[in-house]
Amino acid sequence: MNALVIFAKFPEPGKVKKKIGQVLGMECSAGLCNAFIKDLILKNNDKDYDLYLSFIGHQYKEQYRTLFPHAILYVQRGMNLGENMYCSFEDLLDDYDKVVIIGCDVPDLSTAAIVKAFNALDSYDVVMGPADDGGFYLIGMKRPHDIFSNMPWGTERLLDEQVKLIKEKKLTFVMLDKMPDVDTMDELKALKKTLKKEDAPNTYEFIKNMKF
């Protein structure tokens, strides 16, 4: 059995999508984040892998349960993003054969790409989905390798440094297709131009009449 884990901050105004919120307002950016999460849960619910929603803060658990009832909730442990990711792999790989983690900034990520990631782990230690901004939107493993220490999170060097560490650990890896994740207004504008309703209906409805 496999598990897909969506890493997502609670969609609270002022806490998510701040670059977009500075232009459109923090309520709007929180609503956008909420739509992203709903779409990812909608398309990955009831598949042949378990679906987890991973977040920081026990105080949000009941709110998450109300907003997103179809995902298994997992409260992250660790002092930073790298530790949170490693601990998620460590915990879940006790019960699952393969675990794939995605961010919530790719509402148009297809289930076919998720299945491709799981299948890739038959042949490789690590699978990654590179993002246009130099980071990554997906990472998967079948063993909990500690490959997240001292990474330059939030920078355009992240993917390169991650690959460097994977190679130093002598692990095999494969890349999926590159995709944009949506953190800035330019990325949101690009998404609006290309997004199809069937790929992310909540996001499509949220942004279709927005003027920017």
N, C-alpha and C positions, 0 to 999 in steps of 0.2 A: 504494500500500500504506500502511496505517496502523499505528500502534503504541500499545498501552495500557501504561502504566507504573505499577506499584504501588510507592509509596514506603513502605518498612517498615524499622523498626529490627529488628535480630536479636532474637528472642524470648528474651532472657536475663533470668533473675530479677533484679529490682532495677533493670532498665534500661528496662522498658516498663510502661505502664498503672500508674503508681505510685500514683495516687489510689485505684484499685481494689485494688491490692496492699496498701495500708495497712489495708484492711478485711478482705480475703480471704486475704492472704498473697502474697508476691512470686512464689512458685512457681506459684500459681494464676493470677495475672495474666499471667505469661509463657505459661502453657498456653492461656489465653484468646486472647492475641495470636497464638499459633501457629495456633489454630483459625480465627481471622479470615483470616489469610493463606492458609491451605489452601483455605478456601471461595472466596475471590476467584480464586485460581489455578484451582481446579476448574471454576468456571462460565465462566471466560474462556479456558480452554485449547482449542485446536483450533477457534478461530473464524477469521473471515476478516481478522483483524488479528493482528499479532505481539504477544506478551505478554512484558513485561520486569518483573523484580523489581529494584528500585533500592534500594541500601543504602549505608551509610557503613562503611568499614573493609575493606581487602583480607583481613584476618585471618579474616573470617567466610566467605570465598568458598566453601571446601570444605564447611563446615557447611551453608550455604545450598543448595549443589548436592545434598547428601544429603537435606535436609529437603524441598526444593521442586524436584524434578528437571525439572518441565515448563515452567519459565520461563527466559527468557534473562536471565542475570545482568548487572547494570550497577552498577559501583561509582561512587558519586557523587563529583563533584569540586566544590570550592567551600568557602568558609569558614563559611557559614551556610545556613539553609534556603532563603532567597531565591536565593542564588548556586547552590545545588544544583539548584533547579528551573530556573532560567534556563539553566544549563549542560546540563541534560538535554534541554531543548528545542533548544538550539543544536546539540548533538551528533546527536540523533536525526533532526532535520528535514533533515539532510544526506542521509538515506537514505529518509525517509518523507514522504508528502504531508501527513499530519496526525498529531499526537501528543496524547494525552490522559493526564494524570497524575491518579491517585486516591490517597487515603490508605488505610491498611489498617483504618480504624476503622468501616467501613461494610460488614460482611459480608453484609448483605441487599441491597446495591446490585445491581440487575438488569442483565443483559446488554442488555436493551431500552434502559435509560438510557444505557449506554455507546454503543450504536449511534446513539441520538438525539443524543448529544454530537458524534460524528463527523459526522453528517449536518448538524448546525447549522453546522459550520465551512465548509460550502459557501456560506453566506450571511453569516457573521460572522467577525471577526478572532479573537475570544475567546469561549469558552463556559465557564460556571462552574456549579458545583453548590453552592448555599448550604447551610450547616449551621445547625442550630438555635441553636448557641452563638455565632453571629456570625462564624464562620470559613467555610471552604469545604472540601468533600470532594472536589471535582473541578475541574480546570482544563485547558482544551485550546486549542491554537493550531495554525495552519498556517505561521506564520512566527515566528522566535524574537524576539519583542518583549521588551525588558527592562522588565518591569512589576513587579519584585519587590524593588526597592531600598527600604530603610528602612521596611519594613512592620512593624506591631506584632504579630508572630507570637504566637500563644497568647492573644490578647485578644479580647474581644467586638467590638472596633472593626475587626478585620482585614478583613472583607468590605467595609465601607463605605470604608475607606482604599484597598483594592484597586480598587474601582470608581472612586473619585475619580482615581486615577492612570491607569487605563485611559481615562477621559474626557479627562484632560489630554493624553494621547498621541494623542487623536483617533482612537481605535480603536473599532470597532463590537463589541458584545458582546450575549450573550443568557444568561438564567438558566434552568437546569433546575429541577425541583421541589426544594423544601427537604427535607432529611433530617437526622435526628439522627446524629452520629457518637458513638461509645461511648468516653468517657474517664472517666466518673464512675459511682458506684454507682447514682445515680438513672437514668442513661441505660441502664445494664446491666439494671436492674429493668424498665424500659420495654421494652427489647428482648426480654427473656424472656417478657413478656406477649403480644407480637405476633408473634414469630418463628415461621415455619413451617419444618418440617424440610426441605422441598424447596428452600427459598430459601438455606439455609446449614447443611447437614447436620452438619458438624464442630462448628460453634458450638452448634447445637441440642443435640447429644449432650453437649457439654461442660457446658452450663448447666442442662439440664432437671431434674436432681436436686439442684441446689445450693440451699441454704437461705439466703435473704437477703430 
